[in-house]
Amino acid sequence: MHVSLTAELESRVKAKVESGLYNNASEVIREALRFMDTHEDWIHEVKLARLREQLKAGTDQLDKGEGIAIESKSALDSLFDDIKA
């Protein structure tokens, strides 16, 4: 596999190798990809937690009788139009 990097990115990879933390550029790239995977997993968990909070708030409102009954597609479309406005 061949990867093209900008001059700045190539310089950053070389600096990491020269720091002695990595033996070669491949190790730097592998570590960066592992970090990216971990970061994506973390972002997914944060989004999932936020969605759970929003669902909880919605169910709490419904439990208090604060919901809106939607009985047709046109009523749902109207609600969405109101939200967008």
Biopython code that builds the backbone (N, CA, C, O; Angstrom):
import numpy as np
from Bio.PDB.StructureBuilder import StructureBuilder

atoms = [
    (1, "MET", "N", (0.843, -1.170, 0.000)),
    (1, "MET", "CA", (0.000, 0.000, 0.000)),
    (1, "MET", "C", (0.890, 1.237, 0.000)),
    (1, "MET", "O", (1.904, 1.306, 0.695)),
    (2, "HIS", "N", (0.478, 2.193, -0.794)),
    (2, "HIS", "CA", (1.222, 3.449, -0.865)),
    (2, "HIS", "C", (0.303, 4.564, -0.393)),
    (2, "HIS", "O", (-0.849, 4.653, -0.818)),
    (3, "VAL", "N", (0.818, 5.412, 0.487)),
    (3, "VAL", "CA", (0.029, 6.521, 1.021)),
    (3, "VAL", "C", (0.757, 7.818, 0.732)),
    (3, "VAL", "O", (1.956, 7.936, 0.985)),
    (4, "SER", "N", (0.032, 8.792, 0.200)),
    (4, "SER", "CA", (0.617, 10.110, -0.056)),
    (4, "SER", "C", (0.222, 11.056, 1.065)),
    (4, "SER", "O", (-0.950, 11.144, 1.432)),
    (5, "LEU", "N", (1.202, 11.758, 1.603)),
    (5, "LEU", "CA", (0.969, 12.728, 2.664)),
    (5, "LEU", "C", (1.407, 14.103, 2.210)),
    (5, "LEU", "O", (2.297, 14.244, 1.371)),
    (6, "THR", "N", (0.772, 15.118, 2.776)),
    (6, "THR", "CA", (1.244, 16.474, 2.509)),
    (6, "THR", "C", (2.618, 16.620, 3.158)),
    (6, "THR", "O", (3.008, 15.807, 3.995)),
    (7, "ALA", "N", (3.333, 17.646, 2.772)),
    (7, "ALA", "CA", (4.667, 17.883, 3.344)),
    (7, "ALA", "C", (4.577, 18.069, 4.859)),
    (7, "ALA", "O", (5.440, 17.595, 5.598)),
    (8, "GLU", "N", (3.538, 18.753, 5.317)),
    (8, "GLU", "CA", (3.378, 18.978, 6.754)),
    (8, "GLU", "C", (3.143, 17.667, 7.502)),
    (8, "GLU", "O", (3.750, 17.425, 8.545)),
    (9, "LEU", "N", (2.265, 16.826, 6.967)),
    (9, "LEU", "CA", (1.993, 15.541, 7.629)),
    (9, "LEU", "C", (3.224, 14.639, 7.612)),
    (9, "LEU", "O", (3.523, 13.969, 8.601)),
    (10, "GLU", "N", (3.924, 14.624, 6.500)),
    (10, "GLU", "CA", (5.142, 13.822, 6.419)),
    (10, "GLU", "C", (6.167, 14.295, 7.451)),
    (10, "GLU", "O", (6.842, 13.482, 8.082)),
    (11, "SER", "N", (6.277, 15.602, 7.617)),
    (11, "SER", "CA", (7.192, 16.165, 8.604)),
    (11, "SER", "C", (6.790, 15.746, 10.019)),
    (11, "SER", "O", (7.646, 15.438, 10.849)),
    (12, "ARG", "N", (5.498, 15.737, 10.284)),
    (12, "ARG", "CA", (5.017, 15.330, 11.606)),
    (12, "ARG", "C", (5.308, 13.859, 11.878)),
    (12, "ARG", "O", (5.694, 13.495, 12.989)),
    (13, "VAL", "N", (5.126, 13.020, 10.873)),
    (13, "VAL", "CA", (5.427, 11.593, 11.033)),
    (13, "VAL", "C", (6.920, 11.409, 11.294)),
    (13, "VAL", "O", (7.307, 10.662, 12.194)),
    (14, "LYS", "N", (7.754, 12.082, 10.515)),
    (14, "LYS", "CA", (9.211, 11.987, 10.708)),
    (14, "LYS", "C", (9.611, 12.457, 12.108)),
    (14, "LYS", "O", (10.488, 11.863, 12.737)),
    (15, "ALA", "N", (8.970, 13.521, 12.596)),
    (15, "ALA", "CA", (9.285, 14.036, 13.925)),
    (15, "ALA", "C", (8.943, 13.005, 14.993)),
    (15, "ALA", "O", (9.675, 12.863, 15.973)),
    (16, "LYS", "N", (7.860, 12.297, 14.816)),
    (16, "LYS", "CA", (7.485, 11.252, 15.780)),
    (16, "LYS", "C", (8.528, 10.139, 15.798)),
    (16, "LYS", "O", (8.909, 9.655, 16.864)),
    (17, "VAL", "N", (8.980, 9.743, 14.632)),
    (17, "VAL", "CA", (10.013, 8.691, 14.555)),
    (17, "VAL", "C", (11.307, 9.203, 15.185)),
    (17, "VAL", "O", (11.950, 8.486, 15.952)),
    (18, "GLU", "N", (11.689, 10.432, 14.864)),
    (18, "GLU", "CA", (12.927, 11.005, 15.397)),
    (18, "GLU", "C", (12.869, 11.199, 16.911)),
    (18, "GLU", "O", (13.909, 11.260, 17.568)),
    (19, "SER", "N", (11.666, 11.295, 17.466)),
    (19, "SER", "CA", (11.535, 11.451, 18.914)),
    (19, "SER", "C", (11.915, 10.173, 19.654)),
    (19, "SER", "O", (12.165, 10.193, 20.859)),
    (20, "GLY", "N", (11.955, 9.074, 18.926)),
    (20, "GLY", "CA", (12.303, 7.802, 19.534)),
    (20, "GLY", "C", (11.104, 7.018, 20.056)),
    (20, "GLY", "O", (11.251, 5.884, 20.511)),
    (21, "LEU", "N", (9.931, 7.614, 19.993)),
    (21, "LEU", "CA", (8.735, 6.910, 20.454)),
    (21, "LEU", "C", (8.309, 5.806, 19.490)),
    (21, "LEU", "O", (7.647, 4.849, 19.892)),
    (22, "TYR", "N", (8.681, 5.936, 18.238)),
    (22, "TYR", "CA", (8.312, 4.967, 17.203)),
    (22, "TYR", "C", (9.569, 4.572, 16.430)),
    (22, "TYR", "O", (10.495, 5.368, 16.269)),
    (23, "ASN", "N", (9.580, 3.327, 15.957)),
    (23, "ASN", "CA", (10.738, 2.840, 15.194)),
    (23, "ASN", "C", (10.699, 3.247, 13.738)),
    (23, "ASN", "O", (11.740, 3.368, 13.092)),
    (24, "ASN", "N", (9.489, 3.461, 13.215)),
    (24, "ASN", "CA", (9.369, 3.821, 11.803)),
    (24, "ASN", "C", (8.018, 4.487, 11.546)),
    (24, "ASN", "O", (7.161, 4.563, 12.425)),
    (25, "ALA", "N", (7.858, 4.967, 10.312)),
    (25, "ALA", "CA", (6.634, 5.683, 9.942)),
    (25, "ALA", "C", (5.403, 4.781, 10.027)),
    (25, "ALA", "O", (4.319, 5.246, 10.378)),
    (26, "SER", "N", (5.559, 3.510, 9.712)),
    (26, "SER", "CA", (4.420, 2.588, 9.776)),
    (26, "SER", "C", (3.844, 2.505, 11.186)),
    (26, "SER", "O", (2.627, 2.449, 11.359)),
    (27, "GLU", "N", (4.712, 2.496, 12.188)),
    (27, "GLU", "CA", (4.236, 2.465, 13.572)),
    (27, "GLU", "C", (3.444, 3.726, 13.907)),
    (27, "GLU", "O", (2.427, 3.659, 14.596)),
    (28, "VAL", "N", (3.904, 4.858, 13.426)),
    (28, "VAL", "CA", (3.208, 6.128, 13.673)),
    (28, "VAL", "C", (1.812, 6.065, 13.059)),
    (28, "VAL", "O", (0.829, 6.422, 13.708)),
    (29, "ILE", "N", (1.725, 5.616, 11.819)),
    (29, "ILE", "CA", (0.444, 5.551, 11.120)),
    (29, "ILE", "C", (-0.491, 4.548, 11.794)),
    (29, "ILE", "O", (-1.679, 4.827, 11.959)),
    (30, "ARG", "N", (0.031, 3.383, 12.186)),
    (30, "ARG", "CA", (-0.799, 2.390, 12.877)),
    (30, "ARG", "C", (-1.362, 2.952, 14.173)),
    (30, "ARG", "O", (-2.537, 2.757, 14.483)),
    (31, "GLU", "N", (-0.513, 3.655, 14.933)),
    (31, "GLU", "CA", (-0.966, 4.254, 16.188)),
    (31, "GLU", "C", (-2.030, 5.320, 15.932)),
    (31, "GLU", "O", (-3.008, 5.412, 16.672)),
    (32, "ALA", "N", (-1.843, 6.118, 14.894)),
    (32, "ALA", "CA", (-2.823, 7.146, 14.552)),
    (32, "ALA", "C", (-4.165, 6.516, 14.181)),
    (32, "ALA", "O", (-5.217, 7.030, 14.561)),
    (33, "LEU", "N", (-4.134, 5.406, 13.443)),
    (33, "LEU", "CA", (-5.369, 4.728, 13.067)),
    (33, "LEU", "C", (-6.058, 4.109, 14.283)),
    (33, "LEU", "O", (-7.285, 4.143, 14.382)),
    (34, "ARG", "N", (-5.281, 3.547, 15.206)),
    (34, "ARG", "CA", (-5.867, 3.002, 16.437)),
    (34, "ARG", "C", (-6.527, 4.130, 17.243)),
    (34, "ARG", "O", (-7.622, 3.964, 17.781)),
    (35, "PHE", "N", (-5.848, 5.266, 17.313)),
    (35, "PHE", "CA", (-6.413, 6.412, 18.023)),
    (35, "PHE", "C", (-7.711, 6.866, 17.367)),
    (35, "PHE", "O", (-8.687, 7.175, 18.052)),
    (36, "MET", "N", (-7.717, 6.903, 16.044)),
    (36, "MET", "CA", (-8.902, 7.316, 15.311)),
    (36, "MET", "C", (-10.069, 6.367, 15.620)),
    (36, "MET", "O", (-11.195, 6.820, 15.824)),
    (37, "ASP", "N", (-9.809, 5.075, 15.653)),
    (37, "ASP", "CA", (-10.859, 4.107, 15.988)),
    (37, "ASP", "C", (-11.392, 4.347, 17.388)),
    (37, "ASP", "O", (-12.604, 4.326, 17.603)),
    (38, "THR", "N", (-10.501, 4.576, 18.342)),
    (38, "THR", "CA", (-10.908, 4.828, 19.721)),
    (38, "THR", "C", (-11.731, 6.109, 19.803)),
    (38, "THR", "O", (-12.745, 6.157, 20.499)),
    (39, "HIS", "N", (-11.299, 7.135, 19.098)),
    (39, "HIS", "CA", (-12.004, 8.413, 19.089)),
    (39, "HIS", "C", (-13.411, 8.244, 18.509)),
    (39, "HIS", "O", (-14.378, 8.783, 19.047)),
    (40, "GLU", "N", (-13.519, 7.496, 17.417)),
    (40, "GLU", "CA", (-14.830, 7.264, 16.802)),
    (40, "GLU", "C", (-15.745, 6.508, 17.758)),
    (40, "GLU", "O", (-16.932, 6.817, 17.855)),
    (41, "ASP", "N", (-15.199, 5.517, 18.466)),
    (41, "ASP", "CA", (-15.993, 4.771, 19.450)),
    (41, "ASP", "C", (-16.482, 5.710, 20.554)),
    (41, "ASP", "O", (-17.634, 5.625, 20.979)),
    (42, "TRP", "N", (-15.611, 6.597, 21.012)),
    (42, "TRP", "CA", (-15.969, 7.549, 22.067)),
    (42, "TRP", "C", (-17.078, 8.484, 21.592)),
    (42, "TRP", "O", (-18.043, 8.724, 22.318)),
    (43, "ILE", "N", (-16.943, 9.010, 20.382)),
    (43, "ILE", "CA", (-17.957, 9.906, 19.814)),
    (43, "ILE", "C", (-19.298, 9.178, 19.726)),
    (43, "ILE", "O", (-20.341, 9.748, 20.046)),
    (44, "HIS", "N", (-19.266, 7.918, 19.293)),
    (44, "HIS", "CA", (-20.487, 7.126, 19.208)),
    (44, "HIS", "C", (-21.136, 7.001, 20.583)),
    (44, "HIS", "O", (-22.350, 7.158, 20.711)),
    (45, "GLU", "N", (-20.349, 6.725, 21.598)),
    (45, "GLU", "CA", (-20.881, 6.594, 22.960)),
    (45, "GLU", "C", (-21.466, 7.901, 23.470)),
    (45, "GLU", "O", (-22.504, 7.896, 24.131)),
    (46, "VAL", "N", (-20.818, 9.017, 23.174)),
    (46, "VAL", "CA", (-21.326, 10.335, 23.590)),
    (46, "VAL", "C", (-22.668, 10.614, 22.912)),
    (46, "VAL", "O", (-23.612, 11.071, 23.556)),
    (47, "LYS", "N", (-22.746, 10.339, 21.615)),
    (47, "LYS", "CA", (-23.995, 10.564, 20.888)),
    (47, "LYS", "C", (-25.103, 9.657, 21.422)),
    (47, "LYS", "O", (-26.245, 10.092, 21.568)),
    (48, "LEU", "N", (-24.771, 8.413, 21.709)),
    (48, "LEU", "CA", (-25.747, 7.473, 22.236)),
    (48, "LEU", "C", (-26.254, 7.920, 23.608)),
    (48, "LEU", "O", (-27.449, 7.834, 23.891)),
    (49, "ALA", "N", (-25.341, 8.399, 24.458)),
    (49, "ALA", "CA", (-25.739, 8.900, 25.779)),
    (49, "ALA", "C", (-26.663, 10.106, 25.641)),
    (49, "ALA", "O", (-27.646, 10.220, 26.373)),
    (50, "ARG", "N", (-26.357, 11.000, 24.715)),
    (50, "ARG", "CA", (-27.201, 12.193, 24.490)),
    (50, "ARG", "C", (-28.581, 11.786, 23.995)),
    (50, "ARG", "O", (-29.586, 12.348, 24.429)),
    (51, "LEU", "N", (-28.636, 10.812, 23.090)),
    (51, "LEU", "CA", (-29.916, 10.329, 22.590)),
    (51, "LEU", "C", (-30.740, 9.718, 23.719)),
    (51, "LEU", "O", (-31.952, 9.923, 23.789)),
    (52, "ARG", "N", (-30.086, 8.971, 24.595)),
    (52, "ARG", "CA", (-30.792, 8.386, 25.738)),
    (52, "ARG", "C", (-31.366, 9.483, 26.648)),
    (52, "ARG", "O", (-32.480, 9.356, 27.155)),
    (53, "GLU", "N", (-30.591, 10.560, 26.849)),
    (53, "GLU", "CA", (-31.083, 11.685, 27.652)),
    (53, "GLU", "C", (-32.326, 12.299, 27.015)),
    (53, "GLU", "O", (-33.304, 12.592, 27.702)),
    (54, "GLN", "N", (-32.280, 12.491, 25.702)),
    (54, "GLN", "CA", (-33.406, 13.091, 24.995)),
    (54, "GLN", "C", (-34.634, 12.180, 25.045)),
    (54, "GLN", "O", (-35.755, 12.657, 25.222)),
    (55, "LEU", "N", (-34.423, 10.880, 24.890)),
    (55, "LEU", "CA", (-35.536, 9.936, 24.980)),
    (55, "LEU", "C", (-36.147, 9.936, 26.375)),
    (55, "LEU", "O", (-37.367, 9.867, 26.523)),
    (56, "LYS", "N", (-35.307, 10.014, 27.387)),
    (56, "LYS", "CA", (-35.784, 10.053, 28.772)),
    (56, "LYS", "C", (-36.619, 11.307, 29.004)),
    (56, "LYS", "O", (-37.683, 11.246, 29.620)),
    (57, "ALA", "N", (-36.136, 12.438, 28.511)),
    (57, "ALA", "CA", (-36.891, 13.686, 28.654)),
    (57, "ALA", "C", (-38.237, 13.565, 27.956)),
    (57, "ALA", "O", (-39.250, 14.023, 28.483)),
    (58, "GLY", "N", (-38.257, 12.958, 26.785)),
    (58, "GLY", "CA", (-39.509, 12.781, 26.049)),
    (58, "GLY", "C", (-40.474, 11.859, 26.763)),
    (58, "GLY", "O", (-41.666, 12.156, 26.848)),
    (59, "THR", "N", (-39.981, 10.748, 27.278)),
    (59, "THR", "CA", (-40.885, 9.830, 27.990)),
    (59, "THR", "C", (-41.384, 10.457, 29.291)),
    (59, "THR", "O", (-42.521, 10.222, 29.699)),
    (60, "ASP", "N", (-40.538, 11.250, 29.940)),
    (60, "ASP", "CA", (-40.986, 11.959, 31.148)),
    (60, "ASP", "C", (-42.125, 12.930, 30.812)),
    (60, "ASP", "O", (-43.099, 13.030, 31.558)),
    (61, "GLN", "N", (-42.000, 13.639, 29.695)),
    (61, "GLN", "CA", (-43.054, 14.554, 29.271)),
    (61, "GLN", "C", (-44.341, 13.798, 28.966)),
    (61, "GLN", "O", (-45.432, 14.237, 29.329)),
    (62, "LEU", "N", (-44.204, 12.664, 28.298)),
    (62, "LEU", "CA", (-45.398, 11.864, 27.997)),
    (62, "LEU", "C", (-46.064, 11.371, 29.272)),
    (62, "LEU", "O", (-47.290, 11.371, 29.387)),
    (63, "ASP", "N", (-45.240, 10.950, 30.230)),
    (63, "ASP", "CA", (-45.784, 10.478, 31.512)),
    (63, "ASP", "C", (-46.555, 11.585, 32.234)),
    (63, "ASP", "O", (-47.480, 11.297, 32.993)),
    (64, "LYS", "N", (-46.183, 12.844, 32.006)),
    (64, "LYS", "CA", (-46.863, 13.981, 32.634)),
    (64, "LYS", "C", (-48.069, 14.455, 31.811)),
    (64, "LYS", "O", (-48.742, 15.420, 32.171)),
    (65, "GLY", "N", (-48.323, 13.755, 30.703)),
    (65, "GLY", "CA", (-49.448, 14.147, 29.848)),
    (65, "GLY", "C", (-49.145, 15.325, 28.957)),
    (65, "GLY", "O", (-50.064, 15.994, 28.483)),
    (66, "GLU", "N", (-47.869, 15.595, 28.719)),
    (66, "GLU", "CA", (-47.483, 16.754, 27.908)),
    (66, "GLU", "C", (-47.267, 16.413, 26.439)),
    (66, "GLU", "O", (-46.726, 17.229, 25.692)),
    (67, "GLY", "N", (-47.676, 15.231, 26.015)),
    (67, "GLY", "CA", (-47.474, 14.812, 24.635)),
    (67, "GLY", "C", (-48.512, 15.393, 23.694)),
    (67, "GLY", "O", (-49.524, 15.943, 24.126)),
    (68, "ILE", "N", (-48.250, 15.264, 22.413)),
    (68, "ILE", "CA", (-49.175, 15.711, 21.372)),
    (68, "ILE", "C", (-49.638, 14.470, 20.612)),
    (68, "ILE", "O", (-48.813, 13.704, 20.113)),
    (69, "ALA", "N", (-50.945, 14.269, 20.521)),
    (69, "ALA", "CA", (-51.487, 13.123, 19.796)),
    (69, "ALA", "C", (-51.420, 13.404, 18.297)),
    (69, "ALA", "O", (-51.940, 14.413, 17.822)),
    (70, "ILE", "N", (-50.786, 12.518, 17.570)),
    (70, "ILE", "CA", (-50.692, 12.620, 16.117)),
    (70, "ILE", "C", (-51.449, 11.423, 15.549)),
    (70, "ILE", "O", (-51.091, 10.272, 15.798)),
    (71, "GLU", "N", (-52.489, 11.708, 14.793)),
    (71, "GLU", "CA", (-53.352, 10.621, 14.331)),
    (71, "GLU", "C", (-53.363, 10.448, 12.823)),
    (71, "GLU", "O", (-54.101, 9.613, 12.300)),
    (72, "SER", "N", (-52.544, 11.236, 12.112)),
    (72, "SER", "CA", (-52.494, 11.074, 10.657)),
    (72, "SER", "C", (-51.149, 11.578, 10.138)),
    (72, "SER", "O", (-50.418, 12.291, 10.825)),
    (73, "LYS", "N", (-50.853, 11.184, 8.912)),
    (73, "LYS", "CA", (-49.614, 11.643, 8.288)),
    (73, "LYS", "C", (-49.648, 13.160, 8.082)),
    (73, "LYS", "O", (-48.635, 13.837, 8.257)),
    (74, "SER", "N", (-50.793, 13.678, 7.718)),
    (74, "SER", "CA", (-50.872, 15.130, 7.496)),
    (74, "SER", "C", (-50.658, 15.896, 8.805)),
    (74, "SER", "O", (-50.060, 16.972, 8.802)),
    (75, "ALA", "N", (-51.144, 15.348, 9.916)),
    (75, "ALA", "CA", (-50.913, 15.990, 11.210)),
    (75, "ALA", "C", (-49.432, 15.961, 11.563)),
    (75, "ALA", "O", (-48.901, 16.923, 12.118)),
    (76, "LEU", "N", (-48.768, 14.855, 11.240)),
    (76, "LEU", "CA", (-47.327, 14.744, 11.488)),
    (76, "LEU", "C", (-46.557, 15.716, 10.604)),
    (76, "LEU", "O", (-45.633, 16.387, 11.064)),
    (77, "ASP", "N", (-46.945, 15.789, 9.326)),
    (77, "ASP", "CA", (-46.299, 16.741, 8.422)),
    (77, "ASP", "C", (-46.470, 18.169, 8.916)),
    (77, "ASP", "O", (-45.536, 18.968, 8.850)),
    (78, "SER", "N", (-47.649, 18.488, 9.405)),
    (78, "SER", "CA", (-47.929, 19.828, 9.932)),
    (78, "SER", "C", (-47.060, 20.129, 11.146)),
    (78, "SER", "O", (-46.547, 21.239, 11.282)),
    (79, "LEU", "N", (-46.891, 19.143, 12.032)),
    (79, "LEU", "CA", (-46.041, 19.324, 13.194)),
    (79, "LEU", "C", (-44.600, 19.611, 12.778)),
    (79, "LEU", "O", (-43.958, 20.509, 13.323)),
    (80, "PHE", "N", (-44.097, 18.846, 11.813)),
    (80, "PHE", "CA", (-42.737, 19.071, 11.326)),
    (80, "PHE", "C", (-42.598, 20.428, 10.660)),
    (80, "PHE", "O", (-41.569, 21.088, 10.808)),
    (81, "ASP", "N", (-43.608, 20.848, 9.936)),
    (81, "ASP", "CA", (-43.572, 22.183, 9.322)),
    (81, "ASP", "C", (-43.491, 23.271, 10.392)),
    (81, "ASP", "O", (-42.769, 24.255, 10.237)),
    (82, "ASP", "N", (-44.246, 23.080, 11.487)),
    (82, "ASP", "CA", (-44.212, 24.050, 12.594)),
    (82, "ASP", "C", (-42.835, 24.086, 13.243)),
    (82, "ASP", "O", (-42.348, 25.153, 13.620)),
    (83, "ILE", "N", (-42.209, 22.925, 13.373)),
    (83, "ILE", "CA", (-40.882, 22.844, 14.002)),
    (83, "ILE", "C", (-39.849, 23.564, 13.132)),
    (83, "ILE", "O", (-38.978, 24.265, 13.647)),
    (84, "LYS", "N", (-39.947, 23.390, 11.827)),
    (84, "LYS", "CA", (-38.981, 24.005, 10.907)),
    (84, "LYS", "C", (-39.119, 25.521, 10.869)),
    (84, "LYS", "O", (-38.143, 26.227, 10.615)),
    (85, "ALA", "N", (-40.314, 26.022, 11.118)),
    (85, "ALA", "CA", (-40.567, 27.470, 10.999)),
    (85, "ALA", "C", (-39.988, 28.245, 12.155)),
    (85, "ALA", "O", (-40.115, 29.468, 12.204)),
]
sb = StructureBuilder()
sb.init_structure("model")
sb.init_model(0)
sb.init_chain("A")
sb.init_seg("    ")
for serial, (resi, resn, name, xyz) in enumerate(atoms, 1):
    if name == "N":
        sb.init_residue(resn, " ", resi, " ")
    sb.init_atom(name, np.array(xyz, "f"), 0.0, 1.0, " ", f" {name:<3s}", serial, name[0])
structure = sb.get_structure()
